[in-house]
Amino acid sequence: MSVSDICRSNTGVSLKASTELPALIQDLKDEKQDSLVAMESGCDLFDKMKNRILSFKSYKYMKNSEHFQTLSKDSRVCPPNILGFEPGEAFTVRNVANLLPTYESGQSETNAALEFAVNSLEVENILIIGHSCCRGICALMGMQDEADSSSFIRSWVTIGKKAKLSTKAFASNLDFDQQRTQCEKESINNSLLNLLTYPWIEEKVKKGVLSLHGGYYDFVDCTFENWTLDYKGSITVGKNRVLVKDRSFWC
């Protein structure tokens, strides 16, 4: 998962640091290290990301395709590298399966970083990135109810249980790999909804000073999808369902 200031929809935005903030936070803001994946403003951000990932595909991926295919088998991906972020351009948080727990779930390293990014760095965009061949989502999809409850992996990936149930309900006719792909994307939207359970996030989204985005990287052909949470639409249909807008596909 990346939290950043990239585009109001993922664009780098330089924020003015408050004189009341500690010097460290002020320095971070001066460097534009402002979010769980930060950059500039509105569509400019995604335009910049698109150019960078296409450049990565042309100059790195295509020239080393065998190497990147090997990495895909081990589910290894580095978002800053693929999306071309420069040092200080994005504040990035990474965890197993790129999952984001609800506010009610209690403290974790992930939501501590989220709080820092949103309330201290005042990021304007949050981008949650999932990817193909995700071993964490694979574990979630293959997990049985009677599985070992003492497993750290099981305990963590159950955050995505709603995404799994939704996938099983609407894609039961697909094979396991296809269901996993569906769940990888569904879990991103589930995490976007989970973000709205944080009062200080929903307040900023409602005011229009914070935007929430989803992204999906495909190892197989080096493509990237991204979309933005439609907050007003999602609230209208209820918080258990997500509506998105401005979806794009880069190949």
C-alpha positions, 0 to 999 in steps of 0.5 A: 500500500502506498500513501502519498500526495500524488494527484489529488488523485495521486499527484505530488503537492507541496504542502506548507509546513506549520511552524508549530510542527516538529522540525522533522515533520517540517523538513519532510513536508518541504521535501514533498514527502506528504502521503502514503504515496504522494506527488503533485496535483489532480490529473497531473499526478496520474499523467506523470505516473502513466509516463513513468510506468510506460518508461519503466516498461520500455526501458527496464521491463522489456529488456529484462522480462525474464528477470521480472517474470521470475520475480512475479513467481515470488510475488516481489514488487517495488512500487516506487521503482515501477512508478518512478518515484524520486526520493521524498516524492512519496511516503510509502507503507508496505505490508502483506497483501497490501491490506488496510484494517478498519479503524475499529480493528485497533492499533497496528503499524499500518494505521499508525503510519496512516495517521502520521501521513494524514494528520501530520504530513497532511497528504492530499492523496492516498493510493492503495496498490495491489498486484497480480500473483499476490501470495497474501491474497492466495493465502486468503483465498485458500484459507479454511475456516478451521485453519490454524488460528495461531498463524500470524499470516492467517490473522492478518489476511482475514482483514480481506475476508469481505473481499474473499466472500464477495469474490466467491459469491460473484465469481464462483464459476471461475477457476482459482487463479481467476478468482484470486485475480478478482479478489486482488482487485476486490481487496483494494476496494475493500481497503478503500472502504476501510479508510472511510472508517477512520473519522479523520480520513472521512472528514478530509475526504468529505471536505474534498482535501483528501482523495482516495485511489486504488491501483493494480499492477499486473506482473505478467504484462506490466500493465497498471490500472488505477481508479478513484473512490467516488465518495459521494456515490459510495455514501449514497449507496451505503458504506458497504459498497464502493463506487469508483470513477476516473478508471484508467488502464496503462499498457 
